């Protein structure tokens, strides 16, 4: 019976296709606020966790440092995030500005509408099952001794 179920196709391709479809869905709702959904996610993390070191933010978001640096640039340019001095001369700190907190609040309303629309389209039970499956897969794929990866959105 163990041979009866065999995965077909490329899991990476299927996840990327799903990710692109979900990204398009959220972007359609969040774009009128002037943010891409990746920028909204980054700004939300900074508002919730900041001020914090860029390396800590990258770890919490499961991003590499160069991706974080690249994604921070438009938020800094827009005045929604500021990079300041850190705890010592060699470190920096990332924090949301007042304008950034206001932008996040505006985008959060759009994101909530996107989430409710996705739930309605897929069905609440399917979304809950998907979240459970994704959380389980992330747990299985994360390094075992990494407490920074316990935080899920």
C-alpha positions in Angstrom: 0.0 0.0 0.0 2.9 2.4 0.6 3.6 2.4 -3.1 0.0 3.5 -3.9 0.7 7.2 -3.2 3.6 8.7 -5.1 4.0 12.5 -5.5 3.9 13.5 -9.1 5.5 16.6 -10.5 7.8 19.2 -8.9 6.8 20.4 -5.5 8.9 23.6 -5.9 7.1 24.5 -9.1 3.6 23.9 -7.6 4.5 26.0 -4.5 5.9 28.8 -6.7 2.7 28.7 -8.9 0.5 28.9 -5.8 2.7 31.6 -4.3 2.4 33.7 -7.5 -1.4 33.3 -7.6 -1.7 34.3 -3.9 0.7 37.2 -4.4 -1.4 38.5 -7.3 -4.5 38.3 -5.2 -3.0 40.2 -2.3 -1.3 42.8 -4.5 -4.6 43.6 -6.2 -6.0 44.7 -2.8 -2.8 46.2 -1.3 -1.5 48.1 -4.4 -3.9 51.1 -4.0 -2.1 51.9 -0.8 1.2 52.4 -2.7 2.7 49.2 -1.3 3.5 45.8 -2.7 2.4 43.0 -0.4 6.1 42.2 0.2 6.6 45.8 1.3 3.5 45.6 3.5 4.9 42.4 5.2 8.3 44.0 5.8 6.7 47.2 7.2 4.4 45.2 9.4 7.3 43.3 10.9 9.2 46.5 11.5 6.2 48.1 13.2 5.6 45.0 15.4 9.2 44.2 16.2 11.2 47.4 15.8 13.4 49.1 16.4 15.7 46.1 15.8 19.0 45.2 14.0 18.7 44.4 10.3 20.2 41.0 10.9 17.5 40.2 13.6 14.8 41.3 11.2 16.2 39.2 8.4 16.2 36.1 10.6 12.7 36.7 11.8 11.4 37.1 8.2 13.6 34.2 6.9 15.3 36.5 4.4 19.0 36.8 3.5 20.7 40.1 4.3 21.0 41.2 0.7 17.3 40.7 0.1 16.4 42.6 3.2 18.7 45.5 2.2 17.2 45.6 -1.3 13.6 45.5 0.1 14.2 48.2 2.7 15.4 50.8 0.2 12.0 51.8 -1.2 10.5 52.0 2.3 13.4 54.2 3.5 13.1 56.4 0.3 9.4 56.8 1.0 10.1 57.9 4.6 8.2 55.0 6.1 11.3 53.4 7.6 14.5 54.8 9.0 17.9 53.3 9.5 19.7 54.6 12.5 22.6 53.8 14.8 22.5 50.6 16.6 23.7 49.5 20.1 27.3 50.1 19.1 29.3 51.8 16.4 29.3 48.8 14.1 25.5 48.1 14.2 22.4 49.7 12.7 18.8 49.8 13.8 15.6 49.7 11.6 12.5 51.5 12.9 9.2 52.6 11.4 8.5 56.3 11.2 5.2 57.8 12.2 4.4 58.0 8.4 5.3 54.3 8.2 3.0 53.3 11.0 0.2 55.3 9.4 0.9 53.6 6.0 0.9 50.2 7.7 -2.5 50.9 9.3 -3.9 51.9 5.9 -2.4 48.8 4.1 -3.5 46.6 7.0 -7.2 47.3 6.2 -6.6 46.4 2.5 -4.7 43.2 3.6 -7.6 42.2 5.8 -10.0 42.6 2.8 -7.6 40.5 0.7 -7.5 37.8 3.4 -11.3 37.7 3.8 -11.7 37.5 0.0 -9.2 34.6 -0.2 -10.9 32.8 2.6 -14.3 33.2 0.8 -12.8 32.0 -2.5 -11.0 28.9 -1.1 -13.2 28.2 1.9 -12.3 28.6 5.6 -11.7 24.9 6.1 -9.3 24.7 3.2 -7.4 27.8 4.4 -7.1 26.4 7.9 -5.9 23.0 6.5 -3.4 24.8 4.2 -2.0 26.9 7.1 -1.7 23.7 9.2 0.1 21.9 6.4 2.4 24.8 5.7 3.3 25.3 9.4 4.1 21.6 9.7 6.2 21.6 6.6 8.1 24.7 7.7 8.8 23.1 11.1 10.1 20.0 9.4 12.3 22.0 7.0 13.6 24.5 9.5 16.9 23.9 11.2 16.1 22.1 14.5 17.8 24.4 17.0 16.6 27.8 15.6 14.2 29.5 18.0 14.0 32.5 15.7 11.8 30.5 13.3 9.0 30.0 15.7 7.2 33.2 14.7 4.5 32.8 12.0 2.3 35.5 10.6 
